[in-house]
Amino acid sequence: MTSKIRSYISKLFGKKEEELPLLDRLEDLIESDSEVKSEISAGEAGELALVSNVLGLKDLTAKDIMVPRADIVAAQADMSLDEFIDIFSLNNFTQIPVYRDTLDNVVGIVRVRDFLPYVRSPKSFNIDNLLKEAIYVVPSIQLLELLVEIRASVNHMALVVDEFGGIDGLVTLQDVVSEIVGEIQQNQGLFPRVITKQDGSLIADAKTPISECEELLQTELLKSLVKENDEEPDIETLGGLMMLIAGRMPTRGETLIHPSGIEFDITEADPRRVRRIHIRRPSSESRREA
């Protein structure tokens, strides 16, 4: 970040924190500080636009991006060393919550790397020695405030609690960053939503409009799925199209085949949404057979 932009952002901390919330102060600077805006160059304006764009996410909350309670992978505190290792191996996570009796009684967070010293000396294993303090947030916390909270924690993970103190969901630093980067890709055009590979296949963000994909593929993707006299579904994105084809939320590694012969490989997804898709056009042989 350039010196002028750094100077600009430094004004954010010129006021006492109790005067205005952090997000409001930054937003006020971006919207009203015409003096600073007039001094920055075109390149620096791009950086400022990036900051401004991130602010556009402030209406998103933890509830919007959290992994819901039913999908949380957690471990009971009385599990053996082998059982803990199995959970990490099967789910490919770097950290998970640990609870006693019920998920509402989380006693801490454990990281997979902390288990390594016990592989050769399992008799000395004691889960209490590995527990890290969990942090808790309310579902209504704004996304950027949540980012600050999670970054300050050792585990880069937050548990979302309801009004009764029960566990409602879970959010990681990766979830927050993915949401921010995804929005920047979509709104600012800093990164292409669709990348064409040398073999002619496409790598597409799930938020890519269906119309954009139809233009690239020269194929009607949505209308061909709608039966005659049926109303066209209110779907705008490629991710929504994947759900329509599958009839449910697709899973990572799954391949969906469109009636046109186009194959959609779900390369990145979580229990809440599809994130990235590998699109393969039908081969010339397949088209001739059809």
C-alpha positions as CSV (number, residue, x, y, z in Angstrom):
1,M,0.0,0.0,0.0
2,T,1.4,3.4,-1.0
3,S,2.3,6.1,1.5
4,K,-0.6,8.3,0.6
5,I,-3.1,5.5,1.2
6,R,-1.3,4.6,4.4
7,S,-1.6,8.2,5.5
8,Y,-5.2,8.2,4.5
9,I,-5.9,5.1,6.6
10,S,-4.0,6.5,9.5
11,K,-6.6,9.1,9.8
12,L,-8.9,6.3,10.8
13,F,-7.1,6.1,14.1
14,G,-6.9,9.8,14.7
15,K,-10.2,9.8,16.5
16,K,-10.8,8.1,19.8
17,E,-12.3,4.7,19.4
18,E,-15.3,5.4,21.5
19,E,-16.4,8.3,19.2
20,L,-17.5,6.1,16.3
21,P,-17.3,2.4,15.5
22,L,-14.3,1.4,13.4
23,L,-16.3,0.6,10.2
24,D,-18.3,3.9,10.4
25,R,-15.1,5.9,10.8
26,L,-13.5,4.2,7.8
27,E,-16.6,4.6,5.7
28,D,-16.9,8.3,6.6
29,L,-13.3,8.9,5.4
30,I,-13.8,7.1,2.1
31,E,-17.1,8.9,1.3
32,S,-16.4,12.4,2.5
33,D,-12.6,13.2,2.5
34,S,-12.4,14.9,-0.8
35,E,-9.0,16.5,0.0
36,V,-7.4,13.1,0.2
37,K,-9.2,11.8,-2.8
38,S,-8.0,14.7,-4.9
39,E,-4.4,14.0,-4.0
40,I,-4.2,10.4,-4.9
41,S,-3.2,9.1,-8.3
42,A,-5.2,6.7,-10.5
43,G,-3.2,3.7,-9.3
44,E,-3.6,4.7,-5.7
45,A,-7.4,5.2,-6.3
46,G,-7.5,1.5,-7.2
47,E,-6.2,0.7,-3.7
48,L,-8.7,3.0,-2.2
49,A,-11.5,1.4,-4.2
50,L,-10.4,-1.9,-2.9
51,V,-10.8,-0.7,0.7
52,S,-14.1,0.8,-0.2
53,N,-15.3,-2.4,-1.8
54,V,-14.5,-4.4,1.3
55,L,-16.7,-2.0,3.3
56,G,-19.6,-3.1,1.1
57,L,-19.5,-6.4,2.9
58,K,-20.4,-4.8,6.3
59,D,-24.0,-5.9,6.1
60,L,-23.0,-9.6,6.0
61,T,-22.9,-11.3,9.4
62,A,-21.5,-14.4,11.0
63,K,-24.9,-16.1,10.4
64,D,-24.6,-15.5,6.7
65,I,-21.3,-17.4,6.3
66,M,-21.1,-19.8,9.3
67,V,-21.0,-23.6,9.1
68,P,-24.3,-24.6,10.7
69,R,-24.4,-26.6,13.9
70,A,-25.5,-29.8,12.1
71,D,-22.3,-29.7,9.9
72,I,-19.8,-28.9,12.6
73,V,-17.1,-31.5,13.0
74,A,-16.1,-31.8,16.6
75,A,-14.6,-34.3,19.0
76,Q,-15.6,-35.5,22.5
77,A,-13.0,-34.8,25.1
78,D,-12.8,-38.4,26.2
79,M,-11.7,-39.7,22.8
80,S,-8.4,-41.6,22.5
81,L,-5.4,-40.3,20.6
82,D,-6.2,-42.6,17.6
83,E,-9.8,-41.4,17.5
84,F,-8.6,-37.7,17.4
85,I,-6.2,-38.5,14.6
86,D,-8.9,-40.4,12.7
87,I,-11.2,-37.3,12.8
88,F,-8.4,-35.0,11.5
89,S,-7.5,-37.5,8.8
90,L,-11.0,-38.1,7.5
91,N,-12.0,-34.5,7.4
92,N,-8.7,-32.8,6.4
93,F,-9.1,-30.1,9.0
94,T,-6.3,-28.4,10.9
95,Q,-8.3,-27.7,14.0
96,I,-11.6,-28.7,15.6
97,P,-13.7,-27.9,18.7
98,V,-13.6,-30.3,21.6
99,Y,-16.7,-30.7,23.8
100,R,-17.9,-32.7,26.9
101,D,-21.3,-34.3,26.8
102,T,-22.9,-32.0,24.2
103,L,-21.7,-29.6,21.6
104,D,-23.1,-26.8,23.7
105,N,-20.3,-27.5,26.2
106,V,-17.2,-26.8,24.2
107,V,-14.1,-26.9,26.4
108,G,-11.6,-25.7,23.8
109,I,-10.0,-26.0,20.3
110,V,-7.3,-28.4,19.3
111,R,-4.9,-28.2,16.4
112,V,-3.7,-31.2,14.5
113,R,0.0,-30.2,14.7
114,D,-0.2,-30.4,18.5
115,F,-0.8,-34.1,18.3
116,L,2.4,-34.9,16.5
117,P,4.6,-35.2,19.7
118,Y,2.3,-37.9,21.0
119,V,2.5,-40.2,18.0
120,R,5.6,-41.8,19.4
121,S,4.6,-41.6,23.0
122,P,0.8,-42.1,23.1
123,K,0.8,-43.0,26.8
124,S,1.6,-39.4,27.7
125,F,-1.4,-38.1,25.7
126,N,-3.7,-35.9,27.7
127,I,-6.2,-33.8,25.7
128,D,-6.3,-31.1,28.5
129,N,-2.8,-30.2,27.7
130,L,-3.7,-29.4,24.1
131,L,-6.9,-27.3,24.5
132,K,-6.8,-23.7,23.3
133,E,-9.4,-21.2,24.4
134,A,-12.4,-20.9,22.1
135,I,-13.9,-17.5,21.3
136,Y,-17.6,-16.9,20.9
137,V,-19.5,-14.4,18.8
138,V,-23.1,-13.6,18.2
139,P,-24.8,-14.4,14.9
140,S,-25.4,-10.7,14.2
141,I,-21.7,-9.7,14.3
142,Q,-20.7,-7.9,11.1
143,L,-18.2,-9.6,8.8
144,L,-15.4,-7.2,9.2
145,E,-15.7,-7.0,13.0
146,L,-15.7,-10.8,12.9
147,L,-12.5,-10.7,10.9
148,V,-10.8,-8.6,13.6
149,E,-12.1,-11.0,16.3
150,I,-10.8,-14.2,14.6
151,R,-7.4,-12.7,13.6
152,A,-6.8,-11.9,17.3
153,S,-7.5,-15.4,18.4
154,V,-4.9,-18.2,18.5
155,N,-7.0,-20.6,16.6
156,H,-8.4,-18.3,13.9
157,M,-11.8,-19.9,14.7
158,A,-15.0,-18.6,16.3
159,L,-18.0,-20.4,17.6
160,V,-21.4,-18.7,17.0
161,V,-23.8,-18.8,19.9
162,D,-27.5,-18.2,20.1
163,E,-29.3,-16.2,22.7
164,F,-29.4,-19.1,25.1
165,G,-25.6,-19.8,24.8
166,G,-26.0,-22.8,22.6
167,I,-23.7,-23.4,19.7
168,D,-25.4,-22.2,16.5
169,G,-22.5,-22.5,14.1
170,L,-18.7,-22.1,13.5
171,V,-16.7,-19.6,11.4
172,T,-13.0,-19.8,10.5
173,L,-10.6,-17.2,9.3
174,Q,-10.6,-19.0,5.9
175,D,-14.4,-18.6,5.7
176,V,-14.2,-14.9,6.2
177,V,-11.3,-14.3,3.8
178,S,-12.9,-16.5,1.2
179,E,-16.1,-14.4,1.4
180,I,-14.2,-11.1,1.1
181,V,-12.0,-12.3,-1.8
182,G,-15.0,-13.8,-3.5
183,E,-16.9,-10.5,-3.3
184,I,-13.8,-8.6,-4.6
185,Q,-13.5,-10.9,-7.5
186,Q,-17.2,-10.5,-8.4
187,N,-17.5,-6.7,-7.9
188,Q,-14.1,-5.3,-8.8
189,G,-13.0,-7.5,-11.6
190,L,-9.5,-7.8,-10.0
191,F,-9.4,-11.5,-10.9
192,P,-11.3,-13.2,-13.8
193,R,-14.4,-15.1,-12.7
194,V,-13.8,-17.6,-15.6
195,I,-10.3,-18.9,-16.6
196,T,-9.9,-20.7,-19.9
197,K,-7.3,-23.6,-19.8
198,Q,-5.1,-24.7,-22.6
199,D,-7.3,-27.8,-23.2
200,G,-10.3,-25.6,-23.7
201,S,-12.0,-26.4,-20.4
202,L,-13.0,-23.6,-18.0
203,I,-12.4,-22.9,-14.3
204,A,-15.3,-20.8,-13.0
205,D,-16.3,-19.1,-9.8
206,A,-19.7,-20.3,-8.7
207,K,-20.9,-16.7,-8.5
208,T,-20.4,-16.2,-12.3
209,P,-23.7,-15.3,-14.0
210,I,-25.2,-18.0,-16.0
211,S,-25.5,-15.6,-19.0
212,E,-21.7,-15.2,-19.0
213,C,-21.1,-18.9,-19.1
214,E,-23.8,-19.4,-21.8
215,E,-21.9,-16.8,-23.9
216,L,-18.6,-18.6,-23.4
217,L,-20.0,-22.0,-24.1
218,Q,-22.4,-21.0,-26.8
219,T,-25.1,-23.1,-25.2
220,E,-28.3,-22.4,-23.4
221,L,-27.7,-23.8,-20.0
222,L,-30.8,-22.9,-18.1
223,K,-33.7,-23.0,-20.6
224,S,-32.7,-26.5,-21.7
225,L,-33.4,-27.7,-18.2
226,V,-36.9,-26.3,-18.0
227,K,-39.7,-28.4,-19.3
228,E,-42.2,-27.0,-21.7
229,N,-44.9,-24.8,-20.1
230,D,-42.9,-24.7,-16.8
231,E,-41.8,-21.4,-15.4
232,E,-38.1,-20.7,-15.6
233,P,-36.5,-20.9,-12.1
234,D,-35.2,-17.7,-10.6
235,I,-31.5,-18.6,-10.8
236,E,-28.8,-16.2,-11.9
237,T,-25.4,-17.8,-10.9
238,L,-23.5,-20.9,-12.0
239,G,-23.7,-22.2,-8.4
240,G,-27.5,-22.0,-8.5
241,L,-27.4,-23.9,-11.8
242,M,-25.4,-26.7,-10.2
243,M,-28.0,-27.0,-7.4
244,L,-30.8,-27.2,-10.1
245,I,-29.0,-30.0,-12.0
246,A,-28.2,-32.0,-8.9
247,G,-31.6,-31.3,-7.2
248,R,-29.6,-30.6,-4.0
249,M,-26.4,-29.1,-2.7
250,P,-23.6,-30.7,-4.8
251,T,-20.5,-32.0,-3.0
252,R,-16.8,-31.5,-3.7
253,G,-15.5,-34.0,-6.3
254,E,-18.9,-34.6,-7.8
255,T,-19.5,-34.4,-11.6
256,L,-22.7,-33.1,-13.0
257,I,-23.6,-33.7,-16.6
258,H,-25.8,-31.1,-18.5
259,P,-28.2,-32.4,-21.2
260,S,-25.9,-30.7,-23.7
261,G,-23.1,-33.0,-22.7
262,I,-21.2,-30.4,-20.8
263,E,-19.6,-31.7,-17.6
264,F,-19.4,-29.7,-14.4
265,D,-16.8,-30.9,-11.9
266,I,-17.3,-29.4,-8.5
267,T,-13.8,-28.7,-7.4
268,E,-14.5,-26.5,-4.4
269,A,-17.5,-26.6,-2.1
270,D,-18.7,-26.7,1.5
271,P,-21.9,-27.7,3.1
272,R,-23.4,-24.3,2.4
273,R,-22.4,-23.5,-1.1
274,V,-20.5,-24.4,-4.3
275,R,-17.5,-22.2,-4.7
276,R,-15.5,-23.3,-7.8
277,I,-16.3,-25.4,-10.9
278,H,-14.3,-27.1,-13.6
279,I,-16.3,-27.0,-16.9
280,R,-15.5,-29.5,-19.6
281,R,-17.1,-29.2,-23.1
282,P,-18.3,-32.4,-24.7
283,S,-15.8,-34.0,-27.0
284,S,-16.3,-33.9,-30.8
285,E,-17.0,-37.7,-30.7
286,S,-19.7,-37.2,-28.1
287,R,-21.3,-34.5,-30.2
288,R,-21.3,-36.7,-33.3
289,E,-22.9,-39.6,-31.4
290,A,-25.5,-37.3,-30.0
